[in-house]
Amino acid sequence: MSFRIIAAFALGLFSAVSANAAGDAAKGATIAKQVCMACHGADGNSMIPMYPKLAGQHPEYIAKQLNNFKSGERNNAIMAGMVTTLSPEDMDNLGAFYASQAAKGGTAQSNGKGSAGEKIYKAGVAGKGVPACASCHGPTGSGVPVQFPRLAGQHAEYTTAQLKTFRSGERANDAAKMMRMIAAKLSDEEMAAVADYIQGLR
């Protein structure tokens, strides 16, 4: 099965799962202040590299991840505790709040223009059958609403950790196993390089 066919299937599946998530950003702000701020920052621009930046993320993606944490489809002990009391409406409201916040960019440490990280992000790794990250997440890392998350400026430490959990199968909430299949083909060095490049995207 070609990557394009898998991607098309994933688009349909993800759209069906999280169709038209809508929420109230003001209500989401209240929940974020009570539940999320310590790790993700007041505006979703986490300063702690192990916790993801949520500002500017697509609301449907945030709502889906929160639902997956609550159902156990995405396994994380910290987040499992955080979502215990959240209703589906709360999750939509949080998605709306974080989507409304301005994302603050990061800086690539060593993988800027012409780097290994840029090559992986823009062209993939042909010899391993790894597609370009940009083919789903966009050339600037802005993602595609509903289908694929925003990556631009995300902490390299967090991105690398997620790629490793996809590779190990510990994280398995990706549609059609797309990220698991891709991560399985990447070395630790390739993951670190592309994650650093992503951190510098704006």
C-alpha positions, 0 to 999 in steps of 0.5 A: 500500500502506498504512502499516499493511500495510507495518508488518504485513509488516515485523513478520512479516519481522523476527520470522522473521529474528530469532526468539527470540534468546537469550543468556548475559548473563554471557558477553556481559559478558566480550565487551563488556569486550574488544570494545565498551566503548571506544565504548559504555561499560562498561554500554552507556550510551555517553557519546560522542554519535556512538556509540549507547547500547545499554543496555536495548535489545532483545536480538534487535535487537542480535543482528540489527544485529551479524549485519547488520554482519558480513554487510555488509547494514549498512555501517559500517567500524568495526563491520565490524572489530569483529564479524569474530571474533564468532560468532552465539552471541557476538552473542546473548550481547552482546544479552542483556548489553546488554538486562540493563543499565539505560538512562540517560536523556538530556535534550532540548536544546530540543524538549520538550513542545509542540515540533516534535519531539514533534509529529513523534514522536507524530503524524507529519507528515500533509502528507508522509505521515510516520507517528508514530514512536510508532506503532512505537517506543511513546509512551515510546520503549521500542520493541516487543521483536523488531520495533522498537528502543528509542529513548528517551534515544538520543543525538540526534547518533546518531539524526540520523545514522541517519535521514540514512543511511536517507534516502540509502540508505546504511543499508538493513537496515530491513524492507520499507524502512520507515525509508528511506521515512519518512526520505526525507520528512523535512527535516534540521530535522525529523530534528534536532527529532525526534532531540532529542525522542527524546533526552529520552524516558525 
